[in-house]
Each structure stands twice: as structure tokens, then as C-alpha cells.
Amino acid sequence: MKDNTRVNHPPAVAVPADNRPLVAPIFQSVKFSFDDAAETQRYLHGEREGFFYSRTANPTLRQLELSLAQLQGREDCLLTGSGVASVAASLLSLCKQGDHVLAFVESYAPTRYIVQHLLAKFGVTHTLLSIEDLAGIERVLRETPTRLVVFESPTNPVTKIADIEHLTVHARRAGCLTVLDNTFAGFHNHGAYDVDIFLHSLTKYASGHGDVMGGAIIASRPLIAQMRKDVSTMGPTLDPHAAFLIQRGMRTYFLRYERQCANALVVSRFLSTHPRVKRLFYPGLDTHPQHLLAKRQARDFGAVVSFELDGGHEEGGRFAAALQFFSIAASVGSTESLVMPPQLLGPGEFTAEQRAASLITRGTVRLSIGLEDAEDLIEDLKQALGRAFD
Ligand SMILES: *Cc1c(COP(=O)(O)O)cnc(C)c1O
């Protein structure tokens, strides 16, 4: 073997079966080989276990898929390179021309874009309601044959709580699938409800550290099998190294989520008594209009706290800039605290009615609470609220 051949065929190192690493290795390999064409064909025909090409399946991704499916209480999972890839790929895979989708004003803006623009290009129609319009939801599901209901809870940014029981009962009765983007609530919440498909941005609480992106589609084995071929052919694959980092993040998922919730509760209690805060949105406070529903549906209330500042863009901008421990940045669920001032939370292309339903005003501020000391966060918010109105 010449050296230029040797560098392309490095020696294989086998780990004995009774000698396991505690952390699974990263299978940073695009290709997996069988000994002969017959075994390769058996794999490709679904007649044996194995791996062949990492766009379709990879052992590092498989470990994360199984782990997330178990946590969410479903049979199977399909990973993608970002959260929006999970939304786009699942909706494109599940819908066909002529289908109708029910979505909500309060949904994550890119999800609304996918429904209103991307699916619409392929002849999929939609209705956009407020998540609080229970009568409207019943009416649409009764009168319009609907393929999917796509929703979130708590919603972004004002933490409205969807009535999951109501939605799933009426959707099931209408023969319509439910898709819950469960990113804000997490894998440990909502699994007991009759939801068909859960979506998650792994960029948020799963990875937790703000250094890697990913998405997950979690559902029954037949639904995932049906979507896997479409999604892997669209190609939004998660890289094995990213899957490894997310798996590592998951080891501290509960510790982080619980502490971030505890910090968020302390911060919301402080903000709710501040004279410059007109209205506070945190489902863990009993002043939240849906506190009881939130408590019935979920084990905890998340790390996103929003409020309406007694001011507009100018005060909101000064407040955000004056904060020391909150960075002005997109995303939520990281170990460090983040702030989105009102000018960055624009409600987009809404009608006046939809804008009113969104509850987003010129004073809305969104906070994502991290793992800093709660007292430090409160001191920081106090001084920045003072500076905002200097
Ligand atoms: C962030 C987010 C997404 C998109 O996730 P990315 O990983 O940023 O693509 C989807 N849904 C919700 C609710 C989110 O918060």
C-alpha cells in the first residue's frame, strides 16, 4: 500500500463488545458500507438493520431521535438541521394540493410564512384564527375539511396558552391531524394529550448553549415513516456533530429548564409590581388570564417572560441597551438571558383585527431568562427600567 492510498484507508479500530465508551462516539461519516451488494440491497429494501447514507440515517442522529421520542412520549422522531426545517418539511410532506390548514395569528412568524406563502404556492389553503377563538376553531373544523391544525403553547412572545384538549378533541372528530410546535414547553410537557405530531427547535432548550441548531419531528412510527422519505429527499439533514452537541445538551436539559423556570417566576414577580410595567405575561403567575389552564396542561411555565412597557420603541430601545446581563438577540432558552425590544417584535403583515389579537403593542418586550443569579437579573432590570425613562 502506497502512502497516498494509505491515507485514504486508515486502520480500523474496533472497540470490543464488552468495552463500551460511556459517551457514544460521533459517527462523523457520510457513508456506511456492507460487505457485499446483496446485504446492501437487503438494507435498501428494509430487510435488515444498518446504515448506508447519512442524509437518510446515521447512528449518532438515531440515538438522539430515540431519546427525544421517548421524552415526548411518542414512538419515533426525525431530525432536521434547524427548527424551521422541521416545520417546513413536515408541513410540505403532510399536505397536498387542495388541502386546508388551520393556523394561528400567535404562531411563530416563519411558521405563518410557511403556511401563508410556501404552502399557498402549492394550492394549500389556510384559515388564520386567534388561538383564543375556541368557537371559531370549532366552526372551521366542523365546516371546512381540514388536513392539519398547526399550533403552539405557550405562544411567542406573549405566552398565550392553547387549550390543547379542546383542539385535539375537535380535530380528531373532524379527522384532522394536530401539529404542536412544543419548543417553548419542552419535551417533558404535553405528551399526554392526543397530539399527532410534535415539532421542536433543538436550537433552544435542547442544545441549551446557543452554539448549535437543529429541529425534531416527533410522532407515531407510521407517521414518521411516511414523512422520513419525503424529508430526507428534501435534504435538511442534521450534521452528526450537531446531533452530538444536542445530545450532550440534553444531559442537563431538566436542570436548566427547571432553574430557568424558577428564575423566570422570580423575575416576573418583580416585574409585575414595577410601576413602568403596564402588563406582564408569564403563565406561572396567577394574574395570567390562563394560569389555571397552563397549570393543568404543563408541569412548569417556561423561561419566556414578556411585558408591556409603559412607553414605546424609544423607551424599549433604551431599556434593552441599558441591560447588562440580557443581550439583544433572537432566540430563547439559552443559558444566558436575552431581550427583544418592541421594535424587533413587529407583528408583521397583520390586519388590524389580527394585530389586536396578537396583543403585541409598541411597548411589548420579550425576555428569555437564563441561568444567571435571579437577584442579579432583578437588579439589572431595575436599573435598566430606570434608565429607560431618564
Ligand atoms: C425558534 C423557533 C423555531 C425555529 O427554530 P430554528 O431552530 O431557529 O430554525 C420554531 N418554532 C418555535 C416556536 C421557535 O421558537
The ligand as an ORCA input file, in Angstrom:
! r2SCAN-3c Opt
* xyz 0 1
  C     -37.036     29.181     17.228
  C     -38.308     28.522     16.923
  C     -38.464     27.796     15.739
  C     -37.384     27.728     14.684
  O     -36.260     27.120     15.132
  P     -34.802     27.369     14.464
  O     -34.012     26.299     15.122
  O     -34.398     28.756     14.819
  O     -34.956     27.191     13.000
  C     -39.669     27.181     15.510
  N     -40.675     27.270     16.384
  C     -40.574     27.956     17.533
  C     -41.742     28.022     18.469
  C     -39.387     28.607     17.846
  O     -39.286     29.315     18.979
*
